[in-house]
Every structure is written in C-alpha cells, then in structure tokens.
Amino acid sequence: MSQSTGKILALLEVLQARPGLTGPQLAERLGVDERTVRRYAAGLADLGLPVRAGRGRYGGYSLAPGYRLPPLMLGDDEAVAVVLGLLAAARLGLGVGVAARESALAKIERVLPPALRERVRAVRETLGFTGPAREPAAAFDARHLLTIGEAARDRRRVRLAYRSWRGEETERAFDPYGVVFHAGRWYTTGLDHRSGEHRTLRLDRIGAAVATDERFEPPPQEFDPVGHVVDALAAVPYHHEVEVRLRATPEEVRRRVPPAAGAVRPGDAEGWGATLTCRAERLDGMAQMLAGLGWDFDVVRPDALRAEVAALGRRLIAAADTVAP
C-alpha cells in the first residue's frame, strides 16, 4: 500500500469516527494541506464511497447518512493469520511500535463480525510463547520504510538525510536494492552515490527519505540484499578475532550457528570436521556459546579465549559440587 493510499484510508477512518469535521480540521489530523484533503476525498469517491462536503471553507465532510462499511470479510483462518502475524511480529521485535500494533489490532477486531471477533480475541488473550521476546526494533519512522521499499521495487533513487554512528549529519543520493530486518534492526542496502560504493544503512538513522523521479539500473543478478547486510555487519570490527576447530560437520555447525555469528568452513586438521571463525566483543560470552553447542572444540586463537573456557569450566564444576541445604 502506498503512502497516499494509507492517507486516503486514514481519512475514511476519521470520517466514520467523527463525521462533520471541516477541511482545516481534517488537514491538521492527517498532517496535510486542505487541497490534499480535497484530493483524498475525491479518491474515496472514485472508490465508490459516498463522501459529502459542505459548502464553503468551513463546510464539514461526512459519508452519506446511514452509510457504513460492511464487515471485513475474513474467514476464520484468515482472521487468525492476520492477528497472529501482528503478535508474532511484535514478539520478534519486528513491529513499528506498540501503539501502531494495538491500533491495528483494535481496528481489525472492530470490523470483524461479532462471533468471529470474540474467537479471535480469545486467541489473542490466551496465546503464549515458549521463546523469549526479542527487544523491539530500534525506533524509526515507518514512512521511511514505505518510501524506501517502494523505491527499491520501482528502481527509483532516493534522497536521504542520514546520521552516521559518529553523529555526523549528511545528505546523499541512494539506490536502494532492498530492505532487510536483522537482529532487531531495519536496514537498507544499495549504491551510495556519496561514496560510490555499496553501503548498508540503518533506517533508525535516517532523518528524511524522499523518492525522486530518477531511475537506476537493477543491481547485478548475483547481488543478495540479505547476504550483503549480514556480510557487512560481520565485517564490523570487534575486539577479538576468534578461530575454533569443532568436532562436527560444517552442515551441523551451520544449523546451530547463524551466519551473522561467524563463517564456517571444513576442518583443516584430522578429527576436526569444521572450523569456525568470527569476531567477538566478549570472550566470556564466546566461551559460553561454544560450551552450549555440546561438541568437542579446540581454540586456535586467541589464547585469552582458552583462559575464559577454563574459567567457565571451574564455575561449572563449582556449581556441580554445591549441595543445596
């Protein structure tokens, strides 16, 4: 759904809740000018909705008397799919905010037939998850996500106001190749005309995003936005370079260790089936991860990781020897 379509539907929502609001009042609520309100009203009329406008600057807008939208025609499976999708997105940290999610759920429930509404609400109120909730995505403007997603699909260049990790404010032309959600953050990747290189940008650092009429050539066929984001983040320097040999096959390791955590290749020594190389900010956390995998392992580097593994072993032995009173 485009941004303008969303605004048109927002006007419909306001007209149903507060009929009779004037053009200036609607413009203030929707964050547009009065001319745009008139255009949105014409858009609703083009969709077959009977919008009436009072005469003069202060004439109010309303739907025809007695007109209401019919209930949203969703089957049981469809309604559950929509609600579960919103709840799961929040659990994964993928949503755009608690207020937006609750508002969307409330609107969906309000237009469902009463019997189905109660069944869906029962699932929502009793649903539990076995996995822990992820931290919500870093706050960002959802309009930027829509703008960049649409520009990536239509191959249109965008103008961005962007803040670097150092806090430096810049403006740049950017060819977005895709949008990626990874580890609680939204990213876009593409060609940055400011540097002339492929870059990965965080959406929560974008201050403004405007699509232009300039088109760009599609990226090379082999370009994978998801893979590019993962590789770019894996290349961010950390404090420690880690290399570990594991008594497991590369396929087994890849099933347990996500690509963003490190690179896996076949082992280079007898008895060790795979080698894991990665960067780590904390070696105590790396020791815990390796122990949790459950395979024999040999630390190639750094030596400080061996010390952390030994310290973890001593803590585990102490915990096993502790007798509860």
C-alpha positions in Angstrom: 0.0 0.0 0.0 1.4 3.4 -1.0 1.7 6.3 1.5 -1.1 8.2 -0.3 -3.4 5.2 -0.2 -2.8 4.9 3.5 -3.7 8.6 4.0 -6.9 8.1 2.0 -7.9 5.2 4.2 -7.0 7.3 7.2 -9.5 9.9 6.0 -12.1 7.2 5.7 -11.4 6.1 9.3 -11.8 9.7 10.6 -15.0 10.3 8.6 -16.6 7.2 10.2 -15.5 8.2 13.7 -16.0 12.0 13.5 -18.3 13.0 10.7 -18.7 16.7 10.0 -15.0 17.8 10.5 -14.0 20.7 8.4 -11.3 20.8 5.8 -8.8 22.6 8.1 -9.6 20.1 10.9 -9.0 17.1 8.7 -5.9 18.6 7.3 -4.5 19.1 10.8 -5.4 15.5 11.8 -3.8 14.0 8.7 -0.8 16.2 8.6 -1.5 17.6 5.0 -2.9 20.7 3.5 -6.6 21.4 2.6 -6.0 20.9 -1.1 -4.7 17.4 -0.3 -7.8 16.7 1.8 -10.0 17.5 -1.2 -7.9 15.2 -3.3 -8.2 12.4 -0.8 -12.0 12.9 -0.6 -12.1 12.6 -4.4 -10.1 9.4 -4.1 -12.7 7.9 -1.8 -15.5 9.0 -4.2 -13.6 7.2 -7.0 -13.7 4.1 -4.9 -17.5 4.3 -4.8 -17.7 5.7 -1.3 -20.4 8.5 -0.9 -18.4 11.4 0.6 -20.3 14.6 1.0 -18.6 18.0 1.5 -20.4 21.1 3.0 -20.2 24.3 1.1 -17.6 27.0 1.9 -14.3 26.9 3.7 -15.9 25.6 6.9 -18.2 23.1 5.4 -17.8 19.7 7.0 -17.0 16.4 5.3 -19.1 13.2 6.0 -20.3 10.0 4.5 -23.8 9.8 3.2 -26.4 9.4 6.1 -26.7 5.8 7.2 -23.7 4.6 5.2 -21.3 2.2 6.9 -18.6 -0.1 5.5 -19.6 -3.7 5.5 -17.8 -6.0 8.0 -14.4 -7.1 6.9 -15.0 -10.4 5.1 -12.3 -12.6 6.6 -12.7 -16.3 7.2 -11.6 -17.9 10.5 -8.2 -18.9 9.1 -7.6 -15.5 7.5 -8.5 -13.6 10.7 -6.3 -15.7 12.8 -3.4 -15.4 10.3 -3.6 -11.6 10.4 -3.8 -11.4 14.2 -1.0 -14.0 14.7 1.1 -12.1 12.2 0.9 -8.9 14.2 1.5 -10.7 17.5 4.4 -12.7 16.1 6.0 -9.6 14.6 5.9 -7.9 18.0 7.5 -11.0 19.6 10.3 -11.0 17.1 10.9 -7.3 17.6 9.8 -6.6 14.0 7.0 -4.3 14.7 7.0 -0.5 14.3 5.7 0.3 17.8 3.3 -0.8 20.4 0.8 2.0 19.6 0.7 1.1 15.9 0.2 -2.6 16.7 -2.5 -2.1 19.2 -4.3 0.4 17.0 -4.2 -2.1 14.0 -5.5 -5.0 16.2 -8.3 -2.8 17.5 -9.3 -1.7 14.0 -9.3 -5.3 12.7 -11.4 -6.5 15.7 -13.8 -3.7 15.3 -14.8 -4.6 11.7 -14.9 -8.3 12.2 -18.3 -10.0 12.6 -19.2 -10.3 16.3 -18.9 -14.1 16.6 -15.5 -14.2 14.8 -14.3 -11.1 16.8 -14.8 -12.9 20.1 -13.0 -16.1 18.9 -10.0 -14.0 17.6 -9.9 -12.0 20.8 -9.9 -15.3 22.8 -6.8 -16.5 20.9 -5.1 -13.1 21.4 -5.8 -13.1 25.2 -4.7 -16.7 25.8 -1.7 -17.1 23.4 1.7 -17.9 25.0 5.2 -18.3 23.6 7.9 -20.6 24.6 10.7 -18.5 23.3 11.8 -15.2 24.9 10.6 -11.9 23.4 13.1 -10.0 21.4 13.9 -6.4 22.0 11.7 -4.2 19.8 13.2 -2.8 16.7 15.1 0.4 17.1 12.7 3.3 16.8 12.4 4.6 13.2 9.9 6.4 11.0 7.7 3.8 9.3 7.2 6.3 6.4 10.9 5.9 5.6 10.4 2.1 5.4 7.5 2.6 3.0 9.3 5.1 0.9 12.5 3.0 0.5 10.6 -0.2 0.0 8.6 1.4 -2.8 11.7 2.9 -4.3 13.5 -0.4 -4.3 10.6 -2.1 -6.1 10.3 0.7 -8.7 14.1 1.2 -9.0 13.9 4.9 -8.1 16.7 6.8 -6.5 16.0 8.4 -3.1 17.5 11.4 -1.3 18.4 10.7 2.3 19.3 12.7 5.3 21.5 10.3 7.3 23.3 10.3 10.6 26.4 8.2 10.9 27.4 6.3 14.1 29.7 9.2 14.9 26.7 11.5 14.8 27.7 13.2 11.5 24.7 14.5 9.6 25.0 14.0 5.8 22.8 14.1 2.7 23.2 11.6 -0.1 21.6 10.1 -3.2 21.0 6.4 -2.7 19.8 3.5 -5.0 18.0 1.1 -2.6 18.3 -2.6 -3.7 16.2 -3.9 -0.8 15.1 -3.7 2.8 16.3 -6.2 5.4 15.3 -6.9 9.0 18.2 -8.3 11.0 18.7 -8.8 14.8 16.2 -6.2 15.9 17.1 -3.5 13.3 15.9 -2.5 9.9 18.4 -1.9 7.2 18.5 -0.9 3.5 21.4 -1.8 1.2 22.3 -0.4 -2.2 24.6 2.0 -4.0 25.5 5.1 -2.1 26.4 7.9 -4.6 28.2 9.9 -1.9 30.9 7.2 -1.5 30.4 5.5 -4.9 30.2 2.1 -3.0 27.6 -0.4 -1.9 26.6 0.5 1.6 24.3 -0.8 4.3 22.3 1.9 6.1 20.2 1.7 9.3 16.7 3.0 9.0 16.7 4.4 12.5 19.5 6.8 11.5 17.6 8.1 8.5 16.2 11.6 9.2 14.4 12.1 5.9 13.8 9.9 2.8 12.3 11.3 -0.5 11.9 9.3 -3.6 13.0 11.0 -6.8 12.0 10.6 -10.5 15.5 9.3 -11.3 15.6 5.6 -12.1 18.6 3.3 -11.5 19.7 0.1 -13.2 18.8 -3.1 -11.4 21.6 -4.5 -9.2 23.7 -7.4 -10.6 21.8 -10.7 -10.6 24.1 -12.2 -8.0 23.5 -9.3 -5.6 21.7 -10.6 -2.5 20.5 -7.8 -0.1 20.2 -10.2 2.9 23.6 -11.7 2.3 25.1 -8.2 1.8 23.7 -6.9 5.1 24.9 -10.0 7.0 28.4 -9.8 5.5 28.6 -6.0 6.1 27.7 -6.4 9.8 30.0 -9.3 10.2 32.9 -7.1 8.9 32.3 -4.6 11.6 35.5 -4.6 13.8 35.2 -6.2 17.2 37.8 -6.6 20.0 38.7 -10.2 19.3 39.3 -12.4 16.3 38.3 -16.0 17.1 39.1 -19.2 15.4 37.9 -22.6 16.8 38.0 -26.1 15.5 34.9 -28.3 16.2 34.3 -32.0 16.2 31.3 -31.7 14.0 30.5 -31.4 10.3 30.2 -27.9 8.6 26.5 -28.6 8.0 25.9 -29.4 11.7 27.6 -26.2 12.7 25.7 -24.1 10.2 22.4 -25.4 11.6 23.4 -24.2 15.1 25.4 -21.1 14.4 23.6 -18.3 12.5 25.6 -16.8 9.5 25.8 -13.4 11.3 27.7 -15.1 14.2 30.6 -16.4 12.1 31.9 -18.2 9.0 32.1 -22.0 8.8 34.5 -24.0 6.6 35.6 -27.6 6.5 38.2 -28.5 9.2 41.9 -28.3 8.4 43.1 -30.9 10.9 42.4 -34.6 11.4 39.5 -35.3 13.7 38.1 -31.7 13.5 35.3 -31.6 10.9 34.7 -27.8 10.9 36.4 -24.5 11.6 34.5 -21.5 12.9 36.0 -18.0 12.5 34.3 -15.0 13.9 34.7 -11.7 15.8 33.7 -11.3 19.4 33.2 -8.4 21.7 33.2 -10.5 24.9 35.3 -13.7 25.2 33.3 -15.0 28.2 30.2 -15.0 26.0 32.0 -16.8 23.3 33.1 -19.5 25.8 29.5 -19.9 26.9 28.3 -20.3 23.3 31.0 -22.9 22.5 30.2 -24.9 25.6 26.5 -24.7 24.8 27.0 -26.3 21.3 27.8 -29.6 23.0 30.7 -30.6 20.7 34.4 -31.0 21.5 36.3 -28.0 20.4 39.9 -26.7 20.2 40.6 -23.0 20.4 43.1 -21.9 17.7 43.1 -18.2 18.7 43.2 -16.1 20.8 44.8 -17.6 23.9 42.7 -15.4 26.1 39.7 -17.4 25.0 41.3 -20.6 26.4 41.5 -18.8 29.7 37.8 -17.9 29.6 36.9 -21.5 28.7 39.0 -22.7 31.7 37.3 -20.1 34.0 33.9 -21.3 32.8 34.8 -24.9 33.4 35.8 -24.0 37.0 32.5 -22.3 37.6 30.5 -25.2 36.2 32.5 -27.7 38.4 31.9 -25.5 41.5 28.2 -25.4 40.7 28.0 -29.2 40.3 29.8 -29.6 43.7 27.4 -27.3 45.5 25.0 -29.1 47.8 21.7 -27.4 48.4 20.8 -27.1 52.1 
